[in-house]
Amino acid sequence: MEEVMELAARVRLLLMDVDGVMTDGHLYNVPGPDGKLAETKGFDSQDGISLQWLGWKGILTGVISGRVSPATEVRAKQCGMKYVYQGHIEKIPILEEILRDSGIEASQVAYIGDDLTDVVIMNRVGLGIATANARPEVKRMAKYVTHARGGSGAVREVAELLLEAQGHWQDLLKKYEAGG
């Protein structure tokens, strides 16, 4: 865990997959006002506020997802994410674009994933993280595996880890009169 905390202390950008990380991976097709089916998904509210806290402390956030979903776009905006890339199964070119745009080195990036398409990014960043519900192959490649499942606090767990490693967690606890 000491190595993970050292890597987390350097993180300036947290990227993640969506389905299975920000959500539990279930996709819901519901009828829209026009009668056509629309896809939606459920997001964890505590994950969302923790992403906002990261932004307050200067840590950028973003998603790289293979699926295109209006729900993801809305959620990313609500959480203050800077980078929102959807419809990209091949994620390496997107990572490279984000690194060029941000000026952040790959070693200063953490990435949370749950499936095989995420491993290529996890292998190229400083801190590769798998959710508790990730495929076994993904967990083996991760430097850290969350205790929480995607859509059930995994992102919050990682945000708290980053905030703790960078010396911000106690300040947040004090801010909300929750100790510290």
C-alpha positions as CSV (number, residue, x, y, z in Angstrom):
1,M,0.0,0.0,0.0
2,E,3.0,2.3,0.5
3,E,3.8,2.2,-3.2
4,V,0.2,3.0,-4.1
5,M,0.2,6.0,-1.7
6,E,3.4,7.3,-3.3
7,L,2.0,7.0,-6.8
8,A,-1.3,8.5,-5.7
9,A,0.5,11.5,-4.2
10,R,1.7,12.4,-7.7
11,V,-1.6,12.1,-9.5
12,R,-2.8,15.3,-11.3
13,L,-5.4,13.6,-13.5
14,L,-7.9,10.8,-12.8
15,L,-9.3,9.1,-15.9
16,M,-11.8,6.2,-15.9
17,D,-14.0,4.0,-17.9
18,V,-17.8,4.5,-17.3
19,D,-19.7,1.2,-17.5
20,G,-18.6,-1.0,-14.6
21,V,-16.6,1.9,-13.0
22,M,-19.0,4.9,-12.6
23,T,-21.9,2.5,-13.0
24,D,-22.6,-1.1,-12.0
25,G,-22.4,-2.0,-15.7
26,H,-26.1,-2.4,-16.2
27,L,-27.7,-0.6,-19.1
28,Y,-31.4,0.3,-19.0
29,N,-33.5,0.9,-22.1
30,V,-36.6,3.0,-21.2
31,P,-39.2,4.5,-23.5
32,G,-38.7,8.2,-24.2
33,P,-41.5,10.7,-24.9
34,D,-41.4,9.8,-28.6
35,G,-41.9,6.1,-27.8
36,K,-38.4,5.1,-28.8
37,L,-36.1,3.3,-26.4
38,A,-33.4,5.4,-24.7
39,E,-30.5,4.0,-22.8
40,T,-29.8,5.2,-19.3
41,K,-27.7,4.1,-16.4
42,G,-27.4,4.8,-12.7
43,F,-24.6,6.7,-11.1
44,D,-23.5,6.8,-7.4
45,S,-24.1,10.2,-5.8
46,Q,-21.1,9.8,-3.4
47,D,-18.8,9.2,-6.4
48,G,-20.0,12.4,-7.9
49,I,-19.3,14.7,-5.0
50,S,-15.9,13.2,-4.6
51,L,-15.0,14.0,-8.2
52,Q,-16.0,17.6,-7.5
53,W,-13.6,17.6,-4.5
54,L,-10.8,16.4,-6.7
55,G,-11.5,19.4,-8.9
56,W,-11.3,21.8,-6.0
57,K,-7.9,20.4,-5.2
58,G,-6.6,20.8,-8.7
59,I,-6.9,17.2,-9.8
60,L,-8.5,17.0,-13.3
61,T,-10.9,14.2,-14.1
62,G,-12.3,12.5,-17.2
63,V,-13.8,9.5,-18.9
64,I,-12.9,7.4,-21.9
65,S,-15.8,5.1,-22.7
66,G,-16.5,2.6,-25.5
67,R,-20.2,3.4,-25.4
68,V,-21.9,6.7,-26.4
69,S,-24.6,7.7,-23.9
70,P,-26.3,11.1,-23.2
71,A,-26.4,10.0,-19.5
72,T,-22.6,9.9,-19.4
73,E,-22.4,13.3,-20.9
74,V,-24.8,14.8,-18.3
75,R,-23.1,13.0,-15.4
76,A,-19.6,14.2,-16.5
77,K,-20.8,17.8,-16.6
78,Q,-22.4,17.5,-13.2
79,C,-19.2,16.2,-11.8
80,G,-17.0,18.9,-13.4
81,M,-15.1,16.5,-15.6
82,K,-12.7,18.2,-18.1
83,Y,-12.3,15.2,-20.5
84,V,-15.3,13.3,-21.9
85,Y,-14.6,10.8,-24.7
86,Q,-17.2,8.4,-25.7
87,G,-17.4,5.8,-28.5
88,H,-13.7,4.8,-28.2
89,I,-12.9,1.2,-27.7
90,E,-9.3,1.9,-28.8
91,K,-8.3,4.1,-25.9
92,I,-4.6,4.7,-26.4
93,P,-5.0,7.5,-29.0
94,I,-7.4,9.2,-26.6
95,L,-5.0,9.0,-23.7
96,E,-2.3,10.5,-25.9
97,E,-4.5,13.3,-26.9
98,I,-5.5,14.1,-23.3
99,L,-1.8,14.0,-22.2
100,R,-0.9,16.5,-25.0
101,D,-3.8,18.8,-24.2
102,S,-3.2,18.8,-20.4
103,G,0.6,18.8,-20.4
104,I,0.4,16.2,-17.7
105,E,2.9,13.2,-17.8
106,A,1.5,9.7,-18.0
107,S,3.2,9.0,-14.6
108,Q,0.9,11.6,-13.1
109,V,-2.3,9.9,-14.3
110,A,-4.5,7.4,-12.5
111,Y,-6.9,5.3,-14.5
112,I,-9.8,3.2,-13.1
113,G,-11.0,0.3,-15.3
114,D,-12.9,-3.0,-15.1
115,D,-12.5,-4.7,-18.5
116,L,-9.9,-5.8,-21.0
117,T,-10.1,-2.6,-23.0
118,D,-8.9,-0.7,-20.0
119,V,-5.7,-2.6,-19.4
120,V,-3.8,-0.9,-22.2
121,I,-4.4,2.5,-20.4
122,M,-3.6,1.0,-17.0
123,N,-0.3,-0.1,-18.4
124,R,0.6,3.4,-19.6
125,V,-0.2,5.5,-16.6
126,G,1.4,5.9,-13.1
127,L,-1.5,4.3,-11.2
128,G,-3.6,1.6,-12.8
129,I,-6.7,0.8,-10.7
130,A,-9.3,-2.0,-11.1
131,T,-12.7,-2.0,-9.5
132,A,-13.8,-4.9,-7.2
133,N,-16.1,-6.1,-10.0
134,A,-13.3,-6.0,-12.7
135,R,-12.4,-9.0,-14.8
136,P,-9.7,-11.2,-13.1
137,E,-7.2,-10.3,-15.9
138,V,-7.7,-6.6,-15.1
139,K,-7.3,-7.0,-11.4
140,R,-4.0,-8.8,-12.0
141,M,-2.6,-5.9,-14.0
142,A,-3.8,-3.2,-11.5
143,K,-1.6,-1.6,-8.8
144,Y,-4.7,-1.1,-6.7
145,V,-8.0,-3.0,-6.6
146,T,-10.9,-1.1,-4.9
147,H,-12.9,-2.8,-2.2
148,A,-16.1,-1.2,-3.7
149,R,-17.7,-2.3,-6.9
150,G,-18.2,0.0,-9.9
151,G,-21.3,2.1,-9.4
152,S,-21.2,1.5,-5.7
153,G,-18.5,3.7,-4.4
154,A,-15.4,2.6,-6.3
155,V,-14.8,6.1,-7.7
156,R,-15.3,7.6,-4.2
157,E,-12.8,5.2,-2.8
158,V,-10.2,6.2,-5.3
159,A,-10.9,9.9,-4.8
160,E,-10.5,9.5,-1.1
161,L,-7.2,7.6,-1.7
162,L,-5.9,10.4,-3.9
163,L,-7.0,13.2,-1.4
164,E,-5.4,11.3,1.5
165,A,-2.2,10.7,-0.3
166,Q,-2.0,14.4,-1.3
167,G,-2.8,15.7,2.2
168,H,-6.3,17.0,1.5
169,W,-8.6,14.5,3.2
170,Q,-8.3,15.9,6.7
171,D,-9.1,19.4,5.4
172,L,-12.3,18.1,3.8
173,L,-13.3,16.3,7.0
174,K,-12.8,19.6,8.9
175,K,-14.7,21.5,6.3
176,Y,-17.8,19.3,6.7
177,E,-17.3,19.1,10.5
178,A,-16.8,15.3,10.3
179,G,-13.5,15.2,12.2
180,G,-10.0,15.7,11.1
